[in-house]
């Protein structure tokens, strides 16, 4: 087991099931690289694409780091007042809107492959 799988197996019941399902989808099916960063699983293509965030209410949020650049034509992403990231909160595998999720993932992968990420941070003033 790798560090991400060790992280997932710390959880129980629905949370573990959702984490395992999403991890398999992202790592094995989409072949994204997984790494534990900031104590949560991140998934990479050319750059960071998404991460899994376990919530206190036993749900899991699949968060897209460039969520503000995704169309959200499926209507599944929620920015929750955040400027850049958007995510979908999942409490149970059976409630995952698979067609919409797969479409969103494909859009995020295409964005990662075709458009270089540009930081929105202001450059420091050089006087």
WOLIN-V300491 format. One line per field, one symbol per residue. psi: psi as a letter, one per 20 degrees, with the letter a starting at -180 (. if undefined). burial: + if it has 9 or more other ideal C-beta (glycine too) atoms within 8 Angstrom, else -. A space follows every 50 residues. Layout:
# WOLIN-V300491
psi = ???
burial = ???
This chain:
# WOLIN-V300491
psi = qrhghgggiirrchggggggghgggggggilqpqqoqkkqpqpqdhapgr rpopqhjjrppopphkhiiqhkiikiqpikjqhgqqrppphqhijpnggh ghggghghggghhhoppppiqpqqpo.
burial = ---+++++--+--++++++++++++++--+-+-+++---++++++---++ +++++---++++++++++-+-+-+-++-+-----+++++++-+--+---+ +-+++-+++-++---------------
